[in-house]
Structure formats: C-alpha cells, structure tokens
Amino acid sequence: QVQLVESGGGLVQPGGSLRLSCAASGFTLDYYAIAWFRQAPGKEREGVSCISSRDGTTYYADSVKGRFTISRDNAKNTGYLQMNSLKTEDTAVYYCAADLGGEYECRTVAAGIGEFDYWGQGTQVTVSS
C-alpha cells in the first residue's frame, strides 16, 4: 500500500531538460527526507540529491550540482527533480527514495551509505543525440 512512483523520464538530447516526479501514496511525505538515486548499466547505484524533511535543506552530488534542482510539494505529497543541461553521462534509471526523518541519509546521499525506508520502481532517463 505504501508506494513511491516516479514519472517524467524519457529520451532527451544533450543540453535538454526533464522534470522527474515522485508521488507518494499510502503515507504522507511531510516528515520524510526525499532523495534521488540513479543507476546506469554496469555501474553501482549512486546518490544524486536529497531534500530534508526538517527545513528543506538540499544536497547534491558534485556531478549534478548547478544543473539539477530537487524540490518538494508536501501539499501534493510529491517530490521533484528538475534536470537541466543534461549530459550523456546522466543516462540511467532514476529512483526516488524516502526516509522518515532521514537527516543522516540526506547529508550522506552522495556517499550512498544511508538506508532509506521506501523506494520507487525507477524511471529511465536517456540522454542521447
């Protein structure tokens, strides 16, 4: 019954933009940190970004800093990842995750060492000419 569902993935050209959505059902996201991870074929999952539940503090992997923006709309029970200036190396399956409280998980999202309570099914992002 508890679900996170990603949407908004697709095929874009380098330099293009996509907005990913992460809709929660069966629970409210208000007190959950929301994070985005990605995994490309043959590579390990890596943390991309996180937004805290406490004060909305955001965290980004160095590889996406300045290009991606994470946000949340608690009224819509949804998190977002705005991806601009996309590069071919951004191609991956993108997953959203949520953790109750999750301050530690959010702070360490780039290191990928935190444990999140809930995960979405993933959405494919392909950046190609």
Residue, then its C-alpha position, 0 to 999 in steps of 0.5 A: q500500500v505504501q508506494l513511491v512512483e516516479s514519472g517524467g523520464g524519457l529520451v532527451q538530447p544533450g543540453g535538454s531538460l526533464r522534470l522527474s516526479c515522485a508521488a507518494s501514496g499510502f503515507t504522507l511525505d511531510y516528515y520524510a527526507i526525499a532523495w534521488f538515486r540513479q543507476a546506469p548499466g554496469k555501474e553501482r547505484e549512486g546518490v544524486s540529491c536529497i531534500s530534508s524533511r526538517d527545513g528543506t535543506t538540499y544536497y547534491a552530488d558534485s556531478v549534478k550540482g548547478r544543473f539539477t534542482i530537487s524540490r518538494d510539494n508536501a501539499k501534493n505529497t510529491g517530490y521533484l527533480q528538475m534536470n537541466s543541461l543534461k549530459t550523456e553521462d546522466t543516462a540511467v534509471y532514476y529512483c526516488a527514495a524516502d526516509l522518515g526523518g532521514e537527516y543522516e541519509c540526506r547529508t550522506v546521499a552522495a556517499g550512498i551509505g544511508e538506508f532509506d525506508y521506501w523506494g520507487q520502481g525507477t524511471q529511465v532517463t536517456v540522454s542521447s543525440 
